[in-house]
Amino acid sequence: MAKNSQPIMKRCRALGITPGVMGYTGKSKHESNRHPGPQRKAKKSEYALQLNEKQKVKFIYGVLEKQFRTYYEKAAREKGNTGEELMSMLECRLDNVVYRLGLASTRREARQLVNHGHYTVNGKRVNIPSYLVKVGDEIAVSEKSRSSARFKKMVEEDAFVAAPKWLEKNKTNPLMGKVIAKPSMADLDFEVSVNLIVELYSK
């Protein structure tokens, strides 16, 4: 399995992403204001803008090129808007859903925890981060994992983010949530010009 080991803060700056989108808050210990670099930026070409949007989305979701193209080709076969279908699929990845439900602090952590089998979908353990959830699916921390210090601390500190409207947190069990609708562009937690990605792949 391919591993994305790109430095978070450095890539965020290069792609114009707010670190908060990746689940990181505060200032990195590696950040410095001593050398902010040139203030004027050269105007990017149309291709550079398209490529930047694609790289940004790939980085946020932790998807490599081959898999990203597969998502795009699948989205292009759907009846709806290709760009919107693409983003909907990416949002429905299990690792992203775990993150958006607040069951992991970052998408990277969510991928790792899913790989280690800490979550279930409709009661069955799933250890594939790219698994696509559907409307009606219930996602939860597995019974075995709930006793771990990591998840006990989540419950004790009530360290949960507000879920987007297409997801519903369980009111009695904070380690469980449900997919109640298909995600839309309005549900994204970052800005993206998805039309640029479509234009890039349409060439």
Residue pairs with C-beta under 8 A, 6 or more apart in sequence:
1 115
2 64
4 59
4 62
4 64
4 108
6 59
7 30
8 19
8 22
8 24
8 28
8 108
9 19
9 24
9 28
9 30
9 31
11 17
11 59
12 18
12 19
12 21
12 22
15 52
15 55
15 56
15 59
16 52
16 56
17 56
17 59
17 60
17 190
18 190
19 25
19 28
21 60
21 189
21 190
22 60
22 106
22 107
22 108
23 99
23 104
23 105
23 106
23 107
23 108
23 109
24 106
44 52
47 200
49 193
49 196
50 196
50 197
50 199
50 200
51 200
53 192
53 193
53 194
53 196
53 197
53 200
54 68
54 196
54 197
54 200
56 192
57 63
57 68
57 87
57 90
57 192
57 194
57 197
58 64
58 65
58 68
60 107
60 190
61 90
61 93
61 96
61 107
62 95
62 107
62 108
62 111
62 129
63 71
63 90
63 130
67 130
69 201
71 86
71 89
71 90
72 82
72 86
72 197
72 201
74 85
74 89
75 82
75 83
75 85
75 86
75 88
75 89
76 82
76 85
76 201
78 85
82 198
83 194
83 195
83 197
83 198
84 184
84 185
84 194
86 194
86 197
86 198
87 183
87 185
87 188
87 192
87 194
88 182
88 183
88 184
89 132
90 96
91 97
91 100
91 166
91 183
91 187
91 188
92 132
92 133
92 134
92 179
92 182
92 183
93 129
93 130
93 131
93 132
93 133
94 114
94 119
94 121
94 126
94 128
94 129
94 130
94 131
94 132
94 133
94 139
95 104
95 107
95 110
95 111
95 114
95 129
95 130
96 107
96 110
97 133
97 139
97 167
97 177
97 179
98 104
98 110
98 113
98 114
98 119
98 139
99 106
99 107
99 109
99 110
100 161
100 163
100 164
100 167
100 189
101 139
101 160
101 163
101 167
101 169
101 177
102 154
102 159
102 160
102 161
102 162
102 163
102 169
103 110
103 113
103 119
103 139
103 141
103 154
103 175
103 177
104 110
104 113
105 159
110 129
111 129
113 119
114 126
114 127
114 128
114 129
114 131
115 127
115 129
116 127
117 125
117 127
117 142
117 145
118 141
118 142
118 145
118 148
118 151
119 125
119 126
119 139
119 140
119 141
119 142
119 145
120 126
120 139
120 140
120 141
120 142
121 131
121 133
121 137
121 138
121 139
122 137
122 138
123 138
123 140
125 142
133 139
133 179
134 179
135 179
135 180
135 181
135 182
136 178
136 179
136 180
137 178
137 179
138 176
138 177
138 178
138 179
139 176
139 177
139 178
139 179
140 170
140 173
140 175
140 176
140 177
141 151
141 175
141 176
145 151
146 152
146 175
151 175
153 159
154 160
154 174
154 175
155 174
155 175
158 174
160 169
160 174
163 169
163 177
164 183
164 187
164 189
165 181
165 187
166 179
166 180
166 181
166 182
166 183
166 184
166 187
167 177
167 178
167 179
167 180
168 177
168 178
168 179
168 180
169 176
169 177
170 176
170 177
170 178
185 194
